[in-house]
């Protein structure tokens, strides 16, 4: 009996907290929560933070709370962004490890085990995996997913398939040791609309922690079918990339600014063509033709990969939006022309006596107190995120 008991204890899995921010995900939140509840992991708590949803997402989440004692639900009265929502989740997390997934993503039953395997083997401190658009989703969403991952467009930067930059996970598919977050701090709420995951992960990387890409730990991501929303997301990604660099120097690499370089180069060629001679016009035509050819190749590749002939016409547009949107965002942020109203929450808190920023007009406030400071323990099980005032939070949790 004693030997059987010891063997049983050796197979007890460590406690894991899965944090899920969600906002207006009524069409996908059921699949997300069902997939997390179905994980092959018996020591699990699921923390859902409703970020001011107005479409009924909260009620869908509440049903899962009633059905499963592992699910805990917290509400933000108004949308504060994914960074704040995740920080709310972290403030209630009790696990030795923390995993992140979003409300528009669902996972296979072995996702968590695969994602945690390198950490449990002490080969990594933080892991991430790929996010793939389900094959049953609308063709526009699948084309968007293709362009986001296309080697011709993003050079494999998102999935750790290149040495051009060091891999950083996205928080839609990520696991990390709790001790890492205690060391580097929580998410920076100043990045309220984009970039909060990369900003945190640069701090993880700079703290000397090991980050690993796990190809097998795949999740299914329901991407937008709105090309306007998609273009805006690309633009914001470019803007926030520069903001991260301004907040954490040394994080901007050449591969990040290639779309901006291509955009500026193309516009310069067009301008010179109107004022230059025949040679300039020929060069402009050559560059334009080459660009269109590459987009066409990407479209043909997508049509074969997605098994949809129409993708050959759609993907050149979605891929072009990646380059244009991201490149324009980089340029706008560097030139400080990003709309001041939307950017007001990002302004530096440090100012000179005359009211000017101590560093630059569009600095990220470096220090909500939870950023760059250790997260403290008030008890053995409760992880507390200091400094953020979460007004309007209501919680629905199960006992235990």
N, C-alpha and C positions, 0 to 999 in steps of 0.2 A: 504493500500500500504506500509506503513512504517513497519508494522509487517512482510509483505512478504519479503521486502528487508533485514530486519535483519535476518530472517531465512535463506535467501539465503547466506548471508555472513558467517553464522555459519557453513555452509557446504563447504566453500571454502577450498580446501586442500592446505597444505603448499608446497612451491616449493621444488622439489627434483631434484638433478643432478645425472644421471647415467653415470658412467665413465667406458668405455670399452677399454682396451688395446687389440690390435690384431696384430698378426704377422703370415703371411702365412696361413691364415684361409679361403682361397677362397672357400672351400667346405662347410663351416659352417657359415660364417659371415652374409649371407643373412637371414638365419633362426634366428640368434641371434638378428639382428637389427629389423627384422619384429616382433619378439616377444616383444622386449622392446617398440617398437612403438605402439604395441597393448595393452599395460598395461592399466588397469582400473584406471588411475591416470591422471587427466586433467591439472596438474600444473607441467610439466616435461620438463627437457632439457636432451638431450642425447649427451654425449661428447665421440667421438671415437678418439683414438690415434693410428695411424698406425706406428708400431714399425719397420720401415725399411723393410716392406714386399717386396718380389721379385716375388710373384706368381700372381699378379693381384688383391690382396685384396683391394688395394687402390681404384681401379676403381669401385669395387662393392660397397664400402662405399660411394663413390662420388654420385652414383645413389640415395642412400637414402637421402643424403644431398639435392639433387635436388627435391626430392619428398616430403620432410617433413621439415618444417622450424624449428622444434625442434632439428634437428640433426646437430651437428657441428663436423667437421673433422680436425684433426691436424696430421702432418707427421713428423716423425724423419727420417732424411736422411739415417742413419745407425741404425741398431738395438742396443738399449742401455739396453734392458731388461725391464721386466714388472714393476719394481719399478720406473724407470725413466718415463716410459710411463704413469703410473698412476699419478705421480707427475705433469706431463704436464697437464693431465686432471684436476687435482685438482687446478692448477693455473688458470684455466678458469671456474671452477665451481662456480655457483651463488646460488645454492640451500641451504635451511636451513638444509637439510639432504642430505647425499651422499650415493648412492648405487653403488656397484661394481659387475660386471659380466664380463666374458671373452668372446673372440671372437669364442670359440669352444663350447659355452654353449647357450641354449635358455630356455626361461621360459614360464610358463602358464600366462594367462592374469591377474590373481589375485596375482601373485608372489610379486610384490612390495607392495601391500596393506597388504598382510599377513606379510611380512618381517618388515614393518614399524609399524604394529599395537602395539606391546609391547612398542616401543619407544614413540609413540603418547600417549599411556596410562600411560606414565612415569613409566613403569616397567623395562625399560632397556635403556642403552645409545648406545649399539651396539648389533646387532643381526646377526645371520647367520642361514643357513638352509642346508639341505642335497643336494648333487649332485648325480644324478642317470644316469646311461647309458641308453639311449633309447632302448626299446625292439626290435626295428627294426635295430639296429646297428649290425655289424659283430660279430660273436660269440667270437672271440678273445677279442674284446673291452669289451664285456659284462663280460667275464671271468676276465679281468683285473679289471673292476669295482667291481666284486664280491670279489676278493682278497683284494682290497683296503678297503672294508667295512666289511669283514668277522670278526666275533667275535673271531674265532679261531686264526686269524692272527694279527689283529690290536686291538682286544678287544674293538671295538666300540669307539676308541679314536677320530675318525674324526667326529662322529655325536653326540657327547654329551651324549652317552648312557652308560657311565661308571663314577664311582667316583674315578678311579685310577689317573686321572689327571683332572685339570680344563679345561673346554671346551674353545677352541679358534676357531672362524670361519675361513674359507678360503675366499680369496678375489674373488673367482668365484661366491660367493653367500653371500653377506654381505651388511648391511646398518649401518650407523653410524651418530650420530649428528655432524654437522659441528663444533660445539663448542668443541667437543672432539678432533678433529684433530687440532684445533687452540691451544689446550692445550698441546698435546703430540708431535706434529710435523708430518711431512710427512713420506713417505717410505724412507728407507735407500738405496740409489742407489748402495752401495757396495754389496748388495745381488742381483746381477744382473741376476742370473740364477735360484735361488730357495731360499725359506725361508724368502722372504721380508714381506710376510703377517704375519707370526708368530712373527717376530721381532717387527713389528709395534703393534701387538695385545698384546704382553707382556707389552709394554709401556702403552697401554690402560688399561690393567688389573692392572698394578702396580700404575697407576694414580688414582685408586679407582673407576673407571667407571664400570658400570654393563654390563655384557655380557650375552646374552641369546640365547639359541638354539631354533629355531622355526621349528618344525618337518613339519608343513604344507607348509612352504615356499620352496617347492622343485624346483630344476632346472634340466635340462637335459644336461648331459655332454658327448660330443663325445670324448671318450678316444682313445689313440693310438692303432693301431693294430700291431705295431712293438715291439716285445719283447726286442730287443736291446735298443730301446729308453726308454722303460718302466724300464728296469734294470738300465739304466743310471740315470733315474729320481729318482729311489729309492736310489741309491748310493749318488747322490747329496743331497737328503733330509737328509740322515744320516750325511753327512759332514756339511751341514748348521745347523743342530740341535746343533752340538758342537760349531759352530761359534756363534750362538745366545747365547749360554751359556757363551762363552768367552767375548761376548760384554755386556751381561746383566746377571750378576751372580745370581744364584738362580733359573734359569729357567729350568735347566735340572733335570727331575724327573726320578725315577727308571724305570717307565714304558717305558720311551724313550730309555733306554739302554738295555732292555730285549733282543732284537734281537742280540746285540753285545755279551751279556753274553752267550746266547745260542750258538752262533757261536764259541766263544772262548772255551766254555765248550766242545762242540762236537769235535773240533780239538784237544783239550787236551786229551780227551778220546781215540781218534784214535791213537794219539802219544803214549799214555801209553799202548794201546793194543799191539803195536808192541814190546814194551820193557818189559811189565808186564807179570803177570802170568795168569792162567786160569780164576781167578775171574774178572780180569780187562777186559778180552775178553768178558766174559758173560755180564758184565755191559754195555760194548760198544754195544753189540748186542741188549740188552734190550732197551737201549736208542734209538738206530737207528730204531728198530722195532716200538717203540712207536711214534717216529716222523713220520715215513712213514704211520702208521695207522691214525694219526691225519690228515695228508695231504689227505689220501684217504677218510676220513670222510668228509672233506671239499669239496672234489670233488663230492661225492655223493650228498651232500647238494646242491651244485651248480647245479648239473644236474637236481634235482627236482625243484629248485627255478627258473632256467632259462629255464626249459622244453627242455633241449637239452642233449641227452645222451653223446655226445662228450665232454661236459663240465667236465665230471668225469675224463677225461684224461688230459684236458688242465689246469684246476684250480690247481691241485697239483703243476704244474710247475710255474704258475703265483704267487701262494701263497708262494712257496719256494723263488722266486725271490724277494718278499717283504722282507723276513727275511734275505736272503743273501745280497741283495743289500744294504738295510738300515744298517744292522749290519756291513758290510764291510766299509760303509761310516763313521759310528761312530768310528770304530777302526782306519781307516786311518787318520781321523781328530785328534784323540787323540794322535796318534803316529807321527803326522805331516809329513805324507808321501804323502799327496795329491799333484798331479803334480803342480809344481811351476808356470808353464806358465798359466794354467787355473786359478790359485789362485792368480795371481799377483795383480789383482784389489782389492783383499780382504786384502792386507797387511796393517798393521797399518801405519798411517801417522806420528805418534809420534815416533821419534828415538832418541837414545843417540848420543852424539858427535862422537862416534866411528862407527855409522851407524847401530847399533843393535836396535831392537825394544825395546821400553821402558817397554813393558809388556811381550810379547811373540811373537814368529816368525809369528804366524798365527792369530794375533789379527784382529778383524774387526775394521776398522777406525771408531771411535765412533761418529765422528762429521763432516759429511757434515753439514753445519750450520743449515740446516733445520731440523736436527734430534735432538730431545730433547729440541727444542726451540719453543716458540709459533709462529704460523703462524700469520703474521700481516695483518691488513686490511689497504689498501690505499683508499678504498671507501666502501660504505655501502654494495656493492653487489659483489665485486671481491675478491676472496680468493687468496692470493699470496703465492707461495712456494718459499722462499728465497734460495739463495746460489747455486742452480744448474744451470749450464750453458748449456742450451738446444740449441746447435748449430744445424743449419740445419733444424729448424722447419718451416714448411709452414702450413698455416691454410686455410681451406675452411669452412666458416661458413655462416649461414643464418642471415640476418638482424634481429635485435630484440633480 
